[in-house]
Amino acid sequence: MKTGLVIYSSSIHRLAEFYCHVFGFEVFEKDESYALLIAGSFELVLLETEASKKALSTDKAREDTPIKPSFFIDAPLELIGEKIKEKGGAIYQPKSWNFGGRQVCDGCDCEGNIFQLRVGTNA
């Protein structure tokens, strides 16, 4: 089964740059209102609508969102943290813990969307 996620964005260009730089997504197709990013068997769709451009705040993490995507990575947390910061996101340290044999921590992208990092055991 393939999996995917749709994120409404105030700037698909900026958000696409973030996910491509940090997690290695590639732009499969795009226009001025959407971008389809792919990494392995995961598809990430970024949608920019008039409503999302007006409604989305980019100045702080949106911690009240009831869903949090997880990204499994096989790189040191320090390295991925630097990539996240380079593109305007943040990781929450020292709030990291072990779960399922992996180091886990939360972070947010450049538009405040919360995600979880699960580090190690060959992703």
Secondary structure, DSSP 8 states (H G I E B T S, - for coil): --EEEEEE-S-HHHHHHHHHHHH--EEEEE-SSEEEEEETTEEEEEE--HHHHHH---SS--TT-S---EEEE-S-HHHHHHHHHHTT-EEEEEEEEEETTEEEEEEE-TT--EEEEEE-TT-
